[in-house]
């Protein structure tokens, strides 16, 4: 389970770093001045369940 959690956090961080438009609006504005810290704070504030759902939303291809 630890490896899965690491992968989810890493994938989310990378996705948000590559495209800040995936972040909520208020975080996008803050990311303009400090991208890495803003993304780290956003991901760290996610519950496990929300992180899994967000990962699924961004990376699950073909699911309905």
C-alpha atoms as one frame of an Amber mdcrd trajectory, in Angstrom:
protein
   0.000   0.000   0.000   2.882   2.374   0.701   4.161   2.094  -2.860   0.699
   2.812  -4.219   0.401   5.899  -1.994   3.808   7.155  -3.130   2.854   6.658
  -6.765  -0.423   8.542  -6.324   1.260  11.493  -4.599   4.081  11.575  -7.154
   1.656  11.353 -10.082  -0.538  14.129  -8.681   2.422  16.400  -8.002   3.789
  15.822 -11.497   0.435  16.394 -13.176  -0.173  19.649 -11.298   3.395  20.786
 -11.974   3.043  20.101 -15.676  -0.311  21.891 -15.921  -1.319  24.262 -13.122
  -4.716  24.678 -14.788  -5.610  21.355 -13.130  -5.442  23.088  -9.735  -8.419
  24.903  -8.209  -8.515  28.588  -9.166  -7.243  29.960  -5.846  -4.239  27.635
  -5.943  -3.463  28.526  -9.556  -2.973  32.159  -8.629  -0.648  31.261  -5.757
   1.273  28.825  -7.982   2.407  31.703 -10.182   4.823  32.836  -7.475   5.748
  29.494  -5.826   4.629  26.516  -7.901   6.305  23.654  -6.024   5.263  24.841
  -2.553   1.694  25.521  -3.642   1.323  22.084  -5.216   2.958  20.356  -2.254
   0.601  22.142   0.153  -2.423  21.284  -1.976  -1.545  17.593  -2.249  -0.579
  17.385   1.440  -3.980  18.783   2.394  -5.854  16.060   0.510  -7.479  13.211
   2.385  -6.489   9.747   1.227  -9.885   9.235  -0.334  -9.817  12.558  -2.181
  -6.283  11.932  -3.476  -7.352   8.549  -4.838 -10.429  10.064  -6.511  -8.403
  12.926  -7.967  -5.799  10.488  -9.270  -8.529   8.385 -10.827 -10.077  11.488
 -12.427  -6.763  12.538 -13.964  -5.318   9.174 -14.953  -8.095   6.584 -15.374
  -8.523   6.368 -19.114 -11.711   4.815 -20.386 -13.594   4.674 -17.078 -17.097
   6.072 -17.006
